[in-house]
Amino acid sequence: MALVTDTPQQQDGGRKVRGSASRNRARNGGPRIGSHIFLLILVIYFITPIWWLTVASTKDTAGLFGGSGGPLWFDNEFHFFSNLQGLFERQDGIYWRWLGNSFLYAISGGVGATILAVLAGYGFAKYNFRGRGAFFGILLGAVMVPLTALVIPTFVLLSSVGLVNTIWAVILPSLLSPFGVYLMRVFAQEAVPDELLDAARIDGAGEIRTFFQIALPLLRPAIVTVLLLSVVGTWNNFFLPLAVLSDPLLLPVTVGLNGWQALSNAGSGGEALWNLITTGAFISIIPLIIAFLSLQKYWQGGLSLGSLK
Amino acid sequence: MATTTAPTSSHRAEAPSQVKHRPDRNYRRKQRWGWLFVAPFALIFLTFLILPLVYAFRMSLFTSTLATGNRFVGGDNYIKAFSDPIFLQGLGTVAKFALIMIPAQMLVALVAALVLDNLTTWASKFSRLMIFIPYAVPVVIGALMWGFLYSPRFGPASSIFGIFGLAAPEFLAQDNIFGSLVNIVTWQWAGYYMIIIYAALRGIDPGIYEAAVLDGASDRQIALRIKVPMISSSLVMVVIFALIGTLQFFTEPQVLRGVAQGAIPTSYTPNMYAFSLAFSYSQFNYASAISFALGIVVFVFSFFFLFLTRKQSGLK
């Protein structure tokens, strides 16, 4: 039944009921100052690094080492825009190329993985084809295969077909999302009633039209969740691009910034790019934070889907 | 309970409805559409999961030298791996991480979710989002940020500890690097786990608590005796996620290695070892054996854990 709560309206309905129940308890328990202090400490802990990064992105290298405001506050000088300019100048603005690559990989990998997961999840949930049980069993086992264990053989396989060091070496493996298929199946089983599909078929709709017009709209909450999860997964990916890409122009922003950090740490031989690293890191976390904040109502319910075993 | 039993019951409900359809030819033909829907995923699944696994296994049975070329050696690479002190030490390291890091993340996530579940203030909604935000930060960037924060040159540690008249610990020294890594991972993932647990808590019918309140149960009793048992399947799932992630530990130590000179060797975790074997020493066959061996260890541990918790997770 809980699956139903994943549609936004009903979730709100549920909240209201819960709200009154906990308010009743709040009356006996006082204003819960202790709980709020506990939360405040947690918030400070979780937000401090991001606050530090925000502040750091406004400093030049000298300011990072010993600015007037200390590490957690702004300096007298504001260098954010000159840092931005530095990002445009450094190696002809390669940073923006990396950011674009990250977008390309995350969106094509994420959207592709989601499309495959929706189709497969629906197929598993609503058709009783031969071999379904066996395939789904293997898929459940695959959820537990550590994806990093596949990186080295994938590298060797891709290099044998000449795909290493191309965008496909990152995008194609990112299409694999057994967990997404699993989530979709669990969701489709409950959210798409067989009666509705049968009614559409009796009205003469083919299987494909039934899928697009009846099933797809009902699957929307799960689609957003799987899309977010797979976009985040690809955006975060580090091991795979680190292994399969060597052309600096193809790197995603994560691998690129890590390279700058290694360069800056190399000591006297390397160049200190600290201000570019902090500003670049700050810019690179903004898109996903915005995506999560604006799509809250979808993922907050959707993330619990996986526990519905 | 509604959360955990819903799909199972729908599964059961599905079975009789299938009995109604007689397996006539038309029904069979319709069910074949299932394969068409599954086919695109099946193709990727075969190419990028089954094929690499089979290929890694095959590679791990060979050894390649300049003198003799590819030579079949059977299980030799595995015998070598499981008697390789570097690999075993890496396994020991990730096992130690699993034992400390997973309980730490679970504790933070569970307590935060239970506290948030009792509140409906805006402050609690705001806190929920802020605790979750690190999940949206790429792991590499998270590790980079903490690397800066730990650093005695950039970080605020010395001024914060200075307030209390203490000297800041050297977070990046060899003795402290373990705890520093535990902190990074907890920061990165506890919020995500908290959201999963919180969503499960929201799925419990509040009527259940009312009866307990009438019987005089305290908040703590309700939390420990009612809520935690009712969301056990979510907890099991979160632990499995954390376990799989921890055993493949790679990104954070790899990134932190740059700042923590000498504290993290290239073979700190099995994945790092496999990576450096493959890409620094071109020992692809042995690296495949290490990867495959690690995969087996992860698989066995996850299954073992699921077996131990089969009652709680309702998997049986």
Interface residues (C-beta under 8 A of the other chain):
Chain A: M1 A2 L3 T5 G14 R15 V17 R18 G19 A21 S22 R23 N24 R25 A26 N28 G29 R32 S35 H36 F38 L39 L40 L42 V43 Y45 F46 I47 T48 P49 I50 W52 L53 A56 L64 F65 G70 P71 L72 I115 L116 A117 L119 A120 Y122 G123 F124 K126 Y127 N128 F129 R130 G131 R132 F135 L139 G141 A142 M144 V145 P146 L147 T148 A149 L150 V151 I152 P153 T154 F155 V156 L157 L172 P173 L175 L176 P178 V181 V186 Q189 E190 D194 E207 F211 V232 W235 N236 F238 F239 L242 A243 V253 T254 V255 L257 N258 Q261 A262 N265 W274 I277 T278 A281 S284 I285 L288 I289 A291 F292 L293 Q296 W299 Q300 G301 L303 S304 G306 S307 L308 K309
Chain B: A2 T3 T4 A6 P7 T8 S10 H11 E14 S17 Q18 K30 Q31 R32 W33 G34 W35 L36 F37 V38 P40 F41 A42 I44 F45 T47 F48 L49 L51 P52 L53 Y55 A56 M59 V108 V111 A112 V115 L116 D117 N118 L119 T120 T121 A123 S124 F126 S127 L129 M130 I131 F132 I133 P134 Y135 A136 V137 P138 V139 V140 I141 G142 L144 M145 W146 G147 F148 L149 R153 F154 G155 P156 S159 W187 A190 G191 Y192 I195 I196 A199 A200 R202 G203 P206 Y209 E210 V213 D219 I231 S233 S234 M237 V238 I240 I244 L247 Q248 F250 T251 Q254 V255 G258 V259 Q261 N271 A274 F275 A278 F279 F284 A287 S288 S291 F292 L294 G295 V298 F299 S302 F303 S313 G314 L315
